[in-house]
Amino acid sequence: MTAAQTDLSPASRPVTPSQDVRPPVEQRGATTVPASVVGRIAEQVASEVPGVGGAAGGLLGVGARRDFDSRPVATCELYGAVAVLSLDVGVAFPVDLNATCRALRQHVGDRVSELTGLQVGRLDIAISWLNPAAATRGALQ
C-alpha cells in the first residue's frame, strides 16, 4: 500500500459507541462454574464459621488431626443453576449443635449463592468429629 492509499476495511476503522457491533447481552453466552469449584468455595466459606473445622494431614484419612485452621471437606453436584452440597465438618464441643448447623447452613447457602450466582437447593452436613475443650476433657472422666 502506498501513502496515497488508505485502508478502509471495517477492522481498521475505529468503532464509535453508536456503531457497537457486539450482539445483545442476552445473546453473548454464559459463565459456567464447575461443580468442583463450587465445592471449593463451599469449603472456604464453611471455614469462616466459628467453631467449625476440618481434618488436616494424614494419608487416606489415617493419621489425620483435627484442625480448626483447615477447611472442611465439601462435595457439590450441579443441576442447572441449583447446587446440592455436602459438607463434612468437625465442631468444637460443647456447643449447641443445632444452632451451629443452622448458622453453618445459613452462611454457606448465602455466600455460595452470592459468589457463584447459583441457588443452593440442599446442603447436607455431616459432623465427623467433635473437639472437646481442654477443661471439658477433665470433667468428662
C-alpha positions in Angstrom: 0.0 0.0 0.0 1.3 3.4 -0.9 1.0 6.5 1.2 -1.8 7.7 -1.1 -3.9 4.6 -0.4 -5.8 4.2 2.8 -7.1 1.0 4.4 -10.9 1.4 4.7 -11.6 -2.2 5.9 -14.0 -2.5 8.9 -11.2 -3.9 11.1 -9.1 -0.8 10.6 -11.8 1.8 11.3 -12.3 3.0 14.9 -15.6 1.9 16.4 -17.7 4.6 17.9 -20.3 3.9 20.6 -23.1 4.2 18.2 -21.5 1.5 16.0 -21.3 -1.1 18.6 -21.2 -4.4 16.6 -21.4 -6.8 19.6 -24.5 -8.9 20.0 -27.0 -8.0 22.7 -26.2 -9.1 26.3 -28.7 -11.9 26.3 -27.0 -13.5 23.3 -23.4 -13.3 24.4 -23.2 -16.5 26.3 -22.9 -17.5 29.9 -20.2 -18.1 32.5 -20.3 -21.6 33.9 -18.8 -22.6 37.2 -17.7 -26.3 37.5 -19.1 -28.3 40.5 -15.6 -28.8 41.8 -15.1 -25.0 42.1 -18.4 -24.6 43.8 -17.3 -27.3 46.3 -14.1 -25.5 47.0 -16.0 -22.2 47.5 -18.3 -24.0 50.0 -15.2 -25.4 51.9 -13.7 -21.9 52.2 -17.0 -20.3 53.2 -17.7 -23.1 55.8 -14.3 -22.5 57.4 -15.4 -18.9 58.1 -18.0 -20.1 60.7 -16.6 -20.0 64.2 -16.1 -23.4 65.8 -16.1 -25.3 62.5 -13.0 -27.0 61.1 -11.7 -29.9 59.1 -9.2 -32.7 59.2 -5.6 -32.0 58.3 -2.7 -34.2 57.4 -2.7 -38.0 57.2 -2.7 -40.4 54.3 -6.1 -41.6 53.2 -7.6 -40.5 56.5 -5.0 -42.3 58.6 -3.2 -40.0 61.0 -5.3 -37.0 60.2 -5.6 -34.5 63.0 -8.5 -32.3 64.0 -7.8 -28.8 62.9 -9.8 -25.6 63.1 -7.4 -23.9 60.7 -8.2 -26.4 57.9 -11.1 -26.3 55.6 -14.0 -28.8 55.9 -14.5 -31.2 53.0 -17.3 -30.4 50.6 -18.8 -32.0 47.5 -21.1 -30.5 45.0 -23.5 -31.7 42.3 -25.0 -29.2 39.9 -28.4 -29.4 38.4 -28.7 -26.4 36.1 -28.5 -23.4 38.3 -29.1 -25.4 41.5 -26.2 -26.7 43.7 -26.6 -29.6 46.0 -23.8 -29.5 48.6 -22.5 -32.0 51.2 -20.2 -30.8 54.0 -18.0 -33.0 56.3 -17.0 -30.9 59.3 -15.6 -31.0 62.7 -17.1 -28.9 65.5 -15.9 -27.6 68.8 -17.6 -29.1 71.8 -19.6 -28.4 73.9 -21.8 -26.3 71.7 -25.4 -26.3 70.6 -25.0 -28.5 67.6 -28.4 -27.5 66.2 -27.6 -23.8 66.4 -24.1 -24.4 64.9 -25.5 -26.4 62.0 -28.2 -23.8 61.4 -25.6 -21.0 61.3 -23.4 -23.0 59.0 -26.2 -23.8 56.7 -27.3 -20.2 56.5 -23.8 -18.8 56.0 -22.7 -21.3 53.4 -26.0 -21.1 51.5 -25.9 -17.3 51.4 -22.2 -16.9 50.5 -22.2 -19.6 47.8 -25.2 -18.1 46.2 -23.7 -14.6 46.4 -20.3 -15.7 45.0 -21.5 -18.1 42.2 -24.9 -16.9 41.3 -26.2 -20.5 41.9 -29.1 -21.4 44.2 -28.2 -23.8 46.9 -31.1 -26.3 46.8 -29.8 -28.7 49.5 -27.0 -28.6 52.0 -26.2 -31.8 53.9 -23.9 -31.5 56.9 -22.1 -34.5 58.4 -20.3 -33.9 61.7 -17.4 -36.4 61.6 -15.7 -35.3 64.9 -16.2 -33.2 68.0 -13.2 -31.5 69.6 -13.8 -31.1 73.4 -12.2 -28.1 75.1 -9.3 -29.0 77.5 -11.4 -28.1 80.5 -14.2 -30.3 79.3 -11.9 -33.4 79.0 -11.2 -33.5 82.7 -14.9 -33.1 83.5 -15.9 -36.0 81.2 -13.7 -38.5 83.0 
